[in-house]
């Protein structure tokens, strides 16, 4: 329990930080790719779709799972808070509230990662639809 208590914040915050870094890297890569994309270089709709949607699944997965990682951190933090209260044998409201408040920061950080991820995912998905429509319009005889 002491190992979990000492390393919970590093593990959860580190994982959410890594997820955030990956999401931002993929978002920047997609925006740069879309900015320099030449639609005339694609002859097949499937190839275009594959090129446009690359990394979007990872961004959506991060957006969908970051709250769960945060929630796991919160549940483990609450478990530690209750364990400490049980070990001390004394229920002090201040100690209990501080432990619970610190546990909730993991959920908050999970939401901070998830919300922008889903916003960027939806914006990028819309951009792919616009580019596919432009490609189809340019292919008409």
DSSP file (Angstrom, degrees, kcal/mol; ACC not computed):
  #  RESIDUE AA STRUCTURE BP1 BP2  ACC     N-H-->O    O-->H-N    N-H-->O    O-->H-N    TCO  KAPPA ALPHA  PHI   PSI    X-CA   Y-CA   Z-CA
    1    1 A X     >        0   0    0      0, 0.0     4,-2.5     0, 0.0     5,-0.2   0.000 360.0 360.0 360.0 -34.2    0.0    0.0    0.0
    2    2 A X  H  >  +     0   0    0      2,-0.2     4,-2.4     1,-0.2     5,-0.2   0.883 360.0  52.5 -66.4 -37.7    2.9    2.4    0.7
    3    3 A X  H  > S+     0   0    0      2,-0.2     4,-1.9     1,-0.2    -1,-0.2   0.937 111.7  46.1 -62.3 -45.3    4.3    1.8   -2.8
    4    4 A X  H  > S+     0   0    0      1,-0.2     4,-1.7     2,-0.2    -2,-0.2   0.909 112.6  50.9 -62.3 -42.5    0.9    2.7   -4.3
    5    5 A X  H  < S+     0   0    0     -4,-2.5     4,-0.4     1,-0.2    -1,-0.2   0.892 113.8  44.3 -62.6 -40.6    0.6    5.7   -2.0
    6    6 A X  H  < S+     0   0    0     -4,-2.4     4,-0.2     1,-0.2    -1,-0.2   0.790 124.9  31.0 -75.9 -28.1    4.0    7.0   -3.0
    7    7 A X  H  X S+     0   0    0     -4,-1.9     4,-2.5    -5,-0.2     5,-0.2   0.427  88.0  95.3-115.5   0.0    3.7    6.4   -6.7
    8    8 A X  H  X S+     0   0    0     -4,-1.7     4,-2.8     1,-0.2     5,-0.4   0.942  89.3  45.9 -59.9 -49.8    0.0    6.9   -7.6
    9    9 A X  H  > S+     0   0    0     -4,-0.4     4,-2.5     1,-0.2     5,-0.5   0.921 113.8  49.0 -60.8 -44.2    0.3   10.5   -8.6
   10   10 A X  H  > S+     0   0    0     -4,-0.2     4,-1.8     3,-0.2    -1,-0.2   0.913 114.5  45.7 -62.2 -42.1    3.4    9.9  -10.7
   11   11 A X  H  X S+     0   0    0     -4,-2.5     4,-2.3     2,-0.2    -2,-0.2   0.955 119.4  37.5 -66.8 -51.4    1.8    6.9  -12.5
   12   12 A X  H  X S+     0   0    0     -4,-2.8     4,-2.6    -5,-0.2     5,-0.2   0.944 121.7  43.6 -68.9 -48.0   -1.6    8.5  -13.2
   13   13 A X  H  X S+     0   0    0     -4,-2.5     4,-2.4    -5,-0.4    -1,-0.2   0.879 114.7  51.4 -66.5 -36.3   -0.3   12.0  -14.0
   14   14 A X  H  X S+     0   0    0     -4,-1.8     4,-2.5    -5,-0.5    -1,-0.2   0.925 111.3  46.6 -64.8 -44.2    2.5   10.5  -16.0
   15   15 A X  H  X S+     0   0    0     -4,-2.3     4,-2.5     2,-0.2    -2,-0.2   0.922 114.8  46.4 -64.7 -44.0    0.2    8.4  -18.1
   16   16 A X  H  X S+     0   0    0     -4,-2.6     4,-2.3     2,-0.2    -1,-0.2   0.871 112.1  51.7 -67.0 -35.7   -2.3   11.3  -18.7
   17   17 A X  H  X S+     0   0    0     -4,-2.4     4,-2.4    -5,-0.2    -2,-0.2   0.910 110.7  48.0 -64.3 -42.1    0.7   13.5  -19.5
   18   18 A X  H  X S+     0   0    0     -4,-2.5     4,-2.6     2,-0.2    -2,-0.2   0.918 111.4  50.1 -63.4 -43.7    1.9   11.0  -22.1
   19   19 A X  H  X S+     0   0    0     -4,-2.5     4,-2.4     1,-0.2    -2,-0.2   0.902 111.3  49.5 -61.2 -40.7   -1.6   10.6  -23.5
   20   20 A X  H  X S+     0   0    0     -4,-2.3     4,-2.6     2,-0.2    -2,-0.2   0.912 110.5  49.9 -64.5 -43.3   -1.8   14.4  -23.8
   21   21 A X  H  X S+     0   0    0     -4,-2.4     4,-2.5     2,-0.2    -2,-0.2   0.923 112.0  47.4 -61.3 -46.0    1.6   14.6  -25.5
   22   22 A X  H  X S+     0   0    0     -4,-2.6     4,-2.5     2,-0.2     5,-0.2   0.915 112.1  50.5 -62.4 -43.7    0.7   11.9  -28.1
   23   23 A X  H  X S+     0   0    0     -4,-2.4     4,-2.5    -5,-0.2    -2,-0.2   0.936 112.1  46.3 -60.6 -47.7   -2.7   13.6  -28.8
   24   24 A X  H  X S+     0   0    0     -4,-2.6     4,-2.5     1,-0.2     5,-0.2   0.901 112.0  51.5 -63.8 -40.8   -1.1   17.0  -29.3
   25   25 A X  H  X S+     0   0    0     -4,-2.5     4,-2.3    -5,-0.2    -1,-0.2   0.923 112.5  45.3 -62.1 -44.2    1.6   15.5  -31.6
   26   26 A X  H  X S+     0   0    0     -4,-2.5     4,-2.4     2,-0.2    -2,-0.2   0.881 112.2  51.7 -68.0 -37.8   -1.0   13.7  -33.7
   27   27 A X  H  X S+     0   0    0     -4,-2.5     4,-2.5    -5,-0.2     5,-0.2   0.942 111.9  45.8 -64.1 -47.1   -3.2   16.8  -33.9
   28   28 A X  H  X S+     0   0    0     -4,-2.5     4,-2.5     1,-0.2     5,-0.2   0.923 112.5  51.6 -61.3 -43.8   -0.3   19.0  -35.1
   29   29 A X  H  X S+     0   0    0     -4,-2.3     4,-2.4    -5,-0.2    -1,-0.2   0.916 111.0  47.8 -59.8 -43.4    0.8   16.3  -37.6
   30   30 A X  H  X S+     0   0    0     -4,-2.4     4,-2.9     2,-0.2     5,-0.2   0.920 111.6  49.0 -65.5 -44.9   -2.7   16.1  -39.0
   31   31 A X  H  X S+     0   0    0     -4,-2.5     4,-1.8     1,-0.2    -1,-0.2   0.909 113.6  46.9 -62.9 -41.1   -3.2   19.8  -39.4
   32   32 A X  H  X S+     0   0    0     -4,-2.5     4,-1.3    -5,-0.2    -1,-0.2   0.904 112.9  49.9 -65.7 -40.1    0.2   20.2  -41.1
   33   33 A X  H  < S+     0   0    0     -4,-2.4     4,-0.4    -5,-0.2     3,-0.4   0.928 111.1  48.2 -63.4 -45.2   -0.6   17.2  -43.4
   34   34 A X  H >< S+     0   0    0     -4,-2.9     3,-0.7     1,-0.2    -1,-0.2   0.847 107.3  57.6 -64.2 -33.4   -4.0   18.7  -44.3
   35   35 A X  H 3< S+     0   0    0     -4,-1.8    -1,-0.2     1,-0.2    -2,-0.2   0.830 116.4  33.0 -67.9 -31.9   -2.4   22.1  -45.0
   36   36 A X  T 3< S+     0   0    0     -4,-1.3    -1,-0.2    -3,-0.4    -2,-0.2   0.267  88.4 130.9-108.7  12.0    0.0   20.7  -47.6
   37   37 A X    <   -     0   0    0     -3,-0.7     2,-0.7    -4,-0.4     3,-0.1  -0.444  44.9-153.4 -71.1 133.6   -2.2   17.9  -49.0
   38   38 A X    >   -     0   0    0     -2,-0.2     3,-1.5     1,-0.1     4,-0.1  -0.915   5.1-167.7-107.1 105.0   -2.5   17.7  -52.8
   39   39 A X  G >  S+     0   0    0     -2,-0.7     3,-1.4     1,-0.3    -1,-0.1   0.768  82.0  66.9 -65.4 -25.6   -5.9   16.1  -53.6
   40   40 A X  G 3  S+     0   0    0      1,-0.3    -1,-0.3    -3,-0.1    -3,-0.0   0.659  86.3  70.6 -71.5 -13.8   -5.0   15.6  -57.2
   41   41 A X  G <  S+     0   0    0     -3,-1.5     2,-0.5     2,-0.0    -1,-0.3   0.533  84.9  82.8 -80.2  -3.8   -2.3   13.1  -56.2
   42   42 A X    <   +     0   0    0     -3,-1.4     3,-0.1    -4,-0.1    -1,-0.0  -0.887  45.0 172.0-105.9 126.9   -5.0   10.6  -55.2
   43   43 A X        +     0   0    0     -2,-0.5     2,-0.4     1,-0.1    -1,-0.1   0.638  67.6  56.9 -99.7 -20.4   -6.7    8.4  -57.8
   44   44 A X     >  -     0   0    0      1,-0.1     4,-2.0     0, 0.0     5,-0.1  -0.932  68.8-143.9-121.3 136.0   -8.6    6.1  -55.4
   45   45 A X  H  > S+     0   0    0     -2,-0.4     4,-2.6     1,-0.2     5,-0.2   0.846 102.8  55.5 -64.4 -34.3  -11.2    7.2  -52.8
   46   46 A X  H  > S+     0   0    0      2,-0.2     4,-2.6     1,-0.2    -1,-0.2   0.914 107.3  48.7 -65.9 -42.8  -10.0    4.4  -50.4
   47   47 A X  H  > S+     0   0    0      2,-0.2     4,-2.2     1,-0.2    -1,-0.2   0.908 112.4  49.2 -62.8 -41.4   -6.4    5.6  -50.6
   48   48 A X  H  X S+     0   0    0     -4,-2.0     4,-2.7     2,-0.2    -2,-0.2   0.933 111.0  49.4 -62.5 -46.1   -7.6    9.2  -49.9
   49   49 A X  H  X S+     0   0    0     -4,-2.6     4,-2.2     1,-0.2    -2,-0.2   0.910 111.2  49.2 -61.2 -43.2   -9.7    8.0  -46.9
   50   50 A X  H  < S+     0   0    0     -4,-2.6     4,-0.4     1,-0.2    -1,-0.2   0.904 113.2  47.1 -62.7 -41.3   -6.8    6.1  -45.4
   51   51 A X  H >< S+     0   0    0     -4,-2.2     3,-0.6    -5,-0.2    -2,-0.2   0.895 114.3  46.7 -67.5 -40.0   -4.4    9.0  -45.8
   52   52 A X  H 3< S+     0   0    0     -4,-2.7    -2,-0.2     1,-0.2    -1,-0.2   0.857 113.6  45.8 -73.0 -34.5   -6.9   11.5  -44.3
   53   53 A X  T >X S+     0   0    0     -4,-2.2     3,-1.7    -5,-0.2     4,-0.6   0.372  77.8 132.6 -94.1   5.6   -8.0    9.4  -41.3
   54   54 A X  T <4 S+     0   0    0     -3,-0.6    -3,-0.0    -4,-0.4    -4,-0.0  -0.361  80.7   5.0 -58.5 134.4   -4.5    8.4  -40.2
   55   55 A X  T 3> S+     0   0    0      1,-0.1     4,-1.8    -2,-0.0    -1,-0.3   0.283  98.5 108.5  72.4  -5.7   -4.0    8.9  -36.4
   56   56 A X  H <> S+     0   0    0     -3,-1.7     4,-2.4     1,-0.2     5,-0.2   0.869  74.9  55.4 -68.0 -33.7   -7.6    9.9  -35.9
   57   57 A X  H  X S+     0   0    0     -4,-0.6     4,-2.5     1,-0.2    -1,-0.2   0.899 106.6  50.6 -63.6 -40.0   -8.4    6.6  -34.1
   58   58 A X  H  > S+     0   0    0      2,-0.2     4,-2.3     1,-0.2    -1,-0.2   0.912 110.4  49.2 -64.4 -41.7   -5.6    7.3  -31.7
   59   59 A X  H  X S+     0   0    0     -4,-1.8     4,-2.2     1,-0.2    -2,-0.2   0.922 113.6  46.2 -63.3 -44.0   -6.9   10.8  -30.9
   60   60 A X  H  X S+     0   0    0     -4,-2.4     4,-2.2     2,-0.2    -2,-0.2   0.885 111.1  52.6 -65.9 -38.7  -10.4    9.4  -30.4
   61   61 A X  H  X S+     0   0    0     -4,-2.5     4,-2.0     2,-0.2    -2,-0.2   0.899 109.6  48.6 -64.6 -41.1   -9.1    6.6  -28.2
   62   62 A X  H  X S+     0   0    0     -4,-2.3     4,-2.2     1,-0.2    -1,-0.2   0.928 112.2  49.4 -63.4 -44.4   -7.2    9.1  -26.0
   63   63 A X  H  < S+     0   0    0     -4,-2.2     4,-0.4     1,-0.2    -2,-0.2   0.859 114.6  44.8 -62.7 -35.6  -10.3   11.2  -25.7
   64   64 A X  H  < S+     0   0    0     -4,-2.2     4,-0.3     1,-0.1    -1,-0.2   0.809 120.9  36.9 -78.7 -29.8  -12.5    8.3  -24.8
   65   65 A X  H  X S+     0   0    0     -4,-2.0     4,-2.0    -5,-0.2     3,-0.4   0.649  92.3  81.9-102.7 -16.3  -10.1    6.7  -22.3
   66   66 A X  H  X S+     0   0    0     -4,-2.2     4,-2.4     1,-0.2     5,-0.2   0.897  92.0  53.0 -58.5 -41.0   -8.5    9.6  -20.5
   67   67 A X  H  > S+     0   0    0     -4,-0.4     4,-2.5     1,-0.2    -1,-0.2   0.872 108.3  51.7 -62.5 -32.2  -11.5   10.0  -18.1
   68   68 A X  H  > S+     0   0    0     -3,-0.4     4,-2.4    -4,-0.3    -1,-0.2   0.884 108.3  49.9 -71.2 -37.3  -11.2    6.4  -17.2
   69   69 A X  H  X S+     0   0    0     -4,-2.0     4,-2.0     2,-0.2    -2,-0.2   0.932 113.4  47.3 -63.7 -44.2   -7.5    6.7  -16.4
   70   70 A X  H  X S+     0   0    0     -4,-2.4     4,-2.1     1,-0.2    37,-0.3   0.901 111.2  51.1 -61.9 -41.3   -8.4    9.7  -14.2
   71   71 A X  H  X S+     0   0    0     -4,-2.5     4,-2.8     2,-0.2    -2,-0.2   0.885 107.2  53.3 -64.8 -38.9  -11.2    7.8  -12.6
   72   72 A X  H  X S+     0   0    0     -4,-2.4     4,-2.5     1,-0.2    -1,-0.2   0.921 109.0  49.6 -61.2 -42.9   -8.9    4.9  -11.8
   73   73 A X  H  X S+     0   0    0     -4,-2.0     4,-2.2     1,-0.2    -2,-0.2   0.894 111.4  49.3 -61.6 -39.7   -6.5    7.4  -10.1
   74   74 A X  H  X S+     0   0    0     -4,-2.1     4,-2.7     2,-0.2     5,-0.2   0.926 110.7  49.0 -65.8 -45.2   -9.4    8.8   -8.1
   75   75 A X  H  X S+     0   0    0     -4,-2.8     4,-2.4     1,-0.2    -2,-0.2   0.921 113.6  46.5 -61.9 -43.6  -10.6    5.4   -7.0
   76   76 A X  H  X S+     0   0    0     -4,-2.5     4,-2.2    -5,-0.2    -1,-0.2   0.883 111.7  52.1 -67.0 -36.2   -7.2    4.4   -5.9
   77   77 A X  H  X S+     0   0    0     -4,-2.2     4,-2.3    -5,-0.2    -2,-0.2   0.901 110.7  47.0 -64.5 -41.1   -6.7    7.7   -4.2
   78   78 A X  H  X S+     0   0    0     -4,-2.7     4,-2.7     2,-0.2     5,-0.2   0.898 109.9  54.1 -66.5 -40.3   -9.9    7.3   -2.2
   79   79 A X  H  X S+     0   0    0     -4,-2.4     4,-2.2    -5,-0.2    -2,-0.2   0.919 110.4  46.6 -57.7 -44.6   -8.9    3.7   -1.4
   80   80 A X  H  X S+     0   0    0     -4,-2.2     4,-2.7     2,-0.2    -2,-0.2   0.905 110.9  52.3 -65.3 -41.6   -5.6    5.1    0.0
   81   81 A X  H  X S+     0   0    0     -4,-2.3     4,-2.0     1,-0.2    -2,-0.2   0.926 112.5  44.4 -61.5 -44.7   -7.5    7.8    2.0
   82   82 A X  H  X S+     0   0    0     -4,-2.7     4,-2.6     2,-0.2    -1,-0.2   0.866 111.9  53.3 -68.2 -35.5   -9.8    5.3    3.6
   83   83 A X  H  X S+     0   0    0     -4,-2.2     4,-2.5    -5,-0.2    -2,-0.2   0.926 109.4  48.5 -63.1 -45.1   -7.0    2.9    4.3
   84   84 A X  H  X S+     0   0    0     -4,-2.7     4,-2.0     2,-0.2    -2,-0.2   0.900 111.9  49.2 -62.8 -40.4   -5.1    5.7    6.1
   85   85 A X  H  X S+     0   0    0     -4,-2.0     4,-1.6     1,-0.2     5,-0.4   0.919 112.4  48.5 -64.5 -42.7   -8.2    6.6    8.1
   86   86 A X  H  < S+     0   0    0     -4,-2.6    -2,-0.2     1,-0.2    -1,-0.2   0.873 111.4  49.7 -64.6 -37.4   -8.7    2.9    9.0
   87   87 A X  H  < S+     0   0    0     -4,-2.5    -1,-0.2     1,-0.2    -2,-0.2   0.856 110.7  49.2 -70.0 -35.3   -5.0    2.5   10.0
   88   88 A X  H  < S-     0   0    0     -4,-2.0    -1,-0.2    -5,-0.2    -2,-0.2   0.804  93.2-145.2 -76.9 -27.0   -5.1    5.6   12.3
   89   89 A X     <  +     0   0    0     -4,-1.6     2,-0.4     1,-0.2    -3,-0.1   0.459  68.3  98.4  77.9  -0.7   -8.3    4.6   14.0
   90   90 A X        -     0   0    0     -5,-0.4     2,-0.9     2,-0.0    -1,-0.2  -0.975  65.4-145.5-123.3 131.9   -9.3    8.2   14.3
   91   91 A X        +     0   0    0     -2,-0.4     2,-0.5    -3,-0.1     3,-0.1  -0.839  22.4 177.0 -99.6 105.0  -11.8    9.9   11.9
   92   92 A X     >  -     0   0    0     -2,-0.9     4,-2.4     1,-0.1     5,-0.2  -0.935  24.5-148.3-107.3 125.0  -10.7   13.5   11.4
   93   93 A X  H  > S+     0   0    0     -2,-0.5     4,-2.8     1,-0.2     5,-0.2   0.889  96.7  53.2 -59.5 -41.4  -12.8   15.4    8.9
   94   94 A X  H  > S+     0   0    0      1,-0.2     4,-2.2     2,-0.2    -1,-0.2   0.936 111.0  45.0 -61.6 -47.8   -9.9   17.6    7.8
   95   95 A X  H  > S+     0   0    0      1,-0.2     4,-2.1     2,-0.2    -1,-0.2   0.906 114.8  48.8 -63.2 -42.4   -7.7   14.6    7.0
   96   96 A X  H  X S+     0   0    0     -4,-2.4     4,-2.2     1,-0.2    -2,-0.2   0.923 112.1  47.6 -65.4 -44.4  -10.5   12.8    5.3
   97   97 A X  H  X S+     0   0    0     -4,-2.8     4,-2.6    -5,-0.2    -1,-0.2   0.875 110.8  51.4 -67.0 -37.3  -11.5   15.8    3.1
   98   98 A X  H  X S+     0   0    0     -4,-2.2     4,-2.4    -5,-0.2    -1,-0.2   0.929 110.9  48.9 -64.3 -44.5   -7.9   16.6    2.1
   99   99 A X  H  X S+     0   0    0     -4,-2.1     4,-1.6     1,-0.2    -2,-0.2   0.905 114.3  45.0 -61.6 -42.4   -7.4   12.9    1.1
  100  100 A X  H  X S+     0   0    0     -4,-2.2     4,-1.7     2,-0.2    -2,-0.2   0.892 112.0  51.7 -69.2 -40.4  -10.6   12.9   -1.0
  101  101 A X  H  X S+     0   0    0     -4,-2.6     4,-0.6     1,-0.2    -2,-0.2   0.913 110.6  48.2 -63.8 -41.7   -9.8   16.3   -2.6
  102  102 A X  H >< S+     0   0    0     -4,-2.4     3,-0.7     1,-0.2     4,-0.4   0.853 108.6  55.2 -66.8 -33.0   -6.4   15.2   -3.6
  103  103 A X  H >< S+     0   0    0     -4,-1.6     3,-1.1     1,-0.2     4,-0.5   0.860 100.9  59.2 -67.0 -34.9   -7.9   12.0   -5.1
  104  104 A X  H 3X S+     0   0    0     -4,-1.7     4,-1.9     1,-0.2     3,-0.3   0.663  84.8  78.6 -71.2 -15.9  -10.3   14.0   -7.3
  105  105 A X  H <X S+     0   0    0     -3,-0.7     4,-2.4    -4,-0.6    -1,-0.2   0.819  87.0  60.0 -63.6 -28.3   -7.5   15.8   -9.1
  106  106 A X  H <> S+     0   0    0     -3,-1.1     4,-2.2    -4,-0.4    -1,-0.2   0.912 105.2  46.9 -65.9 -41.9   -6.9   12.7  -11.2
  107  107 A X  H  > S+     0   0    0     -4,-0.5     4,-2.1    -3,-0.3    -2,-0.2   0.911 111.4  52.2 -64.5 -41.6  -10.4   12.8  -12.6
  108  108 A X  H  X S+     0   0    0     -4,-1.9     4,-2.0     1,-0.2    -2,-0.2   0.922 110.7  46.9 -61.1 -43.9  -10.1   16.5  -13.3
  109  109 A X  H  X S+     0   0    0     -4,-2.4     4,-1.7     1,-0.2    -1,-0.2   0.883 108.4  56.0 -67.1 -36.9   -6.8   15.9  -15.2
  110  110 A X  H  X S+     0   0    0     -4,-2.2     4,-2.3     1,-0.2    -1,-0.2   0.900 109.7  46.0 -59.9 -40.1   -8.4   13.1  -17.1
  111  111 A X  H  X S+     0   0    0     -4,-2.1     4,-2.5     2,-0.2     5,-0.3   0.856 107.0  58.0 -70.2 -34.9  -11.2   15.4  -18.2
  112  112 A X  H  X S+     0   0    0     -4,-2.0     4,-0.6     1,-0.2    -1,-0.2   0.836 113.4  40.2 -63.8 -32.0   -8.6   18.1  -19.1
  113  113 A X  H  X S+     0   0    0     -4,-1.7     4,-1.3    -5,-0.1    -2,-0.2   0.883 117.2  48.4 -79.8 -41.4   -7.0   15.6  -21.5
  114  114 A X  H  X S+     0   0    0     -4,-2.3     4,-2.5    -5,-0.2     5,-0.2   0.902 103.6  56.7 -71.1 -43.3  -10.3   14.1  -22.9
  115  115 A X  H  X S+     0   0    0     -4,-2.5     4,-2.1     1,-0.2    -1,-0.2   0.937 111.0  41.2 -61.6 -50.7  -12.2   17.3  -23.7
  116  116 A X  H  X S+     0   0    0     -4,-0.6     4,-3.1    -5,-0.3     5,-0.3   0.886 112.3  58.0 -63.4 -34.9   -9.6   18.8  -26.1
  117  117 A X  H  X S+     0   0    0     -4,-1.3     4,-2.6     1,-0.2    -2,-0.2   0.942 109.5  42.8 -58.2 -47.4   -9.0   15.4  -27.6
  118  118 A X  H  X S+     0   0    0     -4,-2.5     4,-2.4     2,-0.2    -1,-0.2   0.861 113.4  52.1 -70.1 -35.0  -12.6   15.0  -28.6
  119  119 A X  H  X S+     0   0    0     -4,-2.1     4,-2.2    -5,-0.2    -2,-0.2   0.950 113.6  43.7 -63.3 -48.1  -12.8   18.6  -29.8
  120  120 A X  H  X S+     0   0    0     -4,-3.1     4,-2.8     2,-0.2     5,-0.2   0.899 112.2  53.9 -64.2 -40.1   -9.8   18.1  -32.0
  121  121 A X  H  X S+     0   0    0     -4,-2.6     4,-2.6    -5,-0.3    -1,-0.2   0.942 110.9  45.2 -59.4 -48.0  -11.0   14.7  -33.2
  122  122 A X  H  X S+     0   0    0     -4,-2.4     4,-2.2     2,-0.2    -1,-0.2   0.888 113.5  49.9 -64.8 -38.4  -14.3   16.1  -34.3
  123  123 A X  H  X S+     0   0    0     -4,-2.2     4,-2.0     2,-0.2    -1,-0.2   0.918 113.6  45.7 -65.4 -42.6  -12.7   19.1  -36.0
  124  124 A X  H  X S+     0   0    0     -4,-2.8     4,-2.2     2,-0.2    -2,-0.2   0.881 110.8  53.1 -68.3 -37.7  -10.3   16.9  -37.8
  125  125 A X  H  X S+     0   0    0     -4,-2.6     4,-1.9    -5,-0.2    -1,-0.2   0.912 109.1  49.5 -63.0 -41.9  -13.0   14.5  -38.8
  126  126 A X  H  X S+     0   0    0     -4,-2.2     4,-2.2     1,-0.2    -2,-0.2   0.905 109.0  52.9 -62.3 -41.2  -15.0   17.4  -40.3
  127  127 A X  H  X S+     0   0    0     -4,-2.0     4,-2.4     1,-0.2    -2,-0.2   0.885 106.9  52.3 -63.1 -38.4  -11.9   18.5  -42.2
  128  128 A X  H  X S+     0   0    0     -4,-2.2     4,-2.4     1,-0.2    -1,-0.2   0.905 108.7  50.6 -64.4 -39.4  -11.5   15.0  -43.7
  129  129 A X  H  X S+     0   0    0     -4,-1.9     4,-2.1     2,-0.2    -2,-0.2   0.906 110.8  48.8 -64.5 -41.0  -15.1   15.1  -44.8
  130  130 A X  H  X S+     0   0    0     -4,-2.2     4,-2.3     2,-0.2    -2,-0.2   0.922 112.1  48.4 -63.9 -44.4  -14.6   18.5  -46.5
  131  131 A X  H  X S+     0   0    0     -4,-2.4     4,-2.2     1,-0.2    -2,-0.2   0.887 110.9  50.4 -65.6 -38.3  -11.4   17.3  -48.2
  132  132 A X  H  X S+     0   0    0     -4,-2.4     4,-2.4     2,-0.2    -1,-0.2   0.896 110.4  50.3 -66.1 -38.4  -13.2   14.1  -49.5
  133  133 A X  H  X S+     0   0    0     -4,-2.1     4,-2.3     2,-0.2    -2,-0.2   0.904 110.6  49.1 -65.4 -40.6  -16.1   16.2  -50.8
  134  134 A X  H  X S+     0   0    0     -4,-2.3     4,-2.1     2,-0.2    -2,-0.2   0.887 110.6  51.1 -64.6 -38.6  -13.6   18.5  -52.6
  135  135 A X  H  X S+     0   0    0     -4,-2.2     4,-0.9     2,-0.2    -2,-0.2   0.926 111.2  47.2 -64.5 -44.6  -11.8   15.5  -54.1
  136  136 A X  H >X S+     0   0    0     -4,-2.4     3,-0.5     1,-0.2     4,-0.5   0.900 111.9  50.8 -64.0 -40.3  -15.1   14.0  -55.4
  137  137 A X  H >< S+     0   0    0     -4,-2.3     3,-0.8     1,-0.2    -1,-0.2   0.885 109.5  50.5 -65.1 -38.8  -16.1   17.4  -56.8
  138  138 A X  H 3< S+     0   0    0     -4,-2.1    -1,-0.2     1,-0.2    -2,-0.2   0.673 104.4  59.9 -72.4 -16.9  -12.8   17.7  -58.6
  139  139 A X  H << S+     0   0    0     -4,-0.9    -1,-0.2    -3,-0.5    -2,-0.2   0.562  78.2 111.6 -88.5 -10.3  -13.2   14.2  -60.1
  140  140 A X    <<        0   0    0     -3,-0.8    -3,-0.0    -4,-0.5    -4,-0.0  -0.370 360.0 360.0 -67.0 142.1  -16.4   14.9  -62.0
  141  141 A X              0   0    0     -2,-0.1    -1,-0.1     0, 0.0    -3,-0.0   0.501 360.0 360.0 -72.9 360.0  -16.1   14.9  -65.7
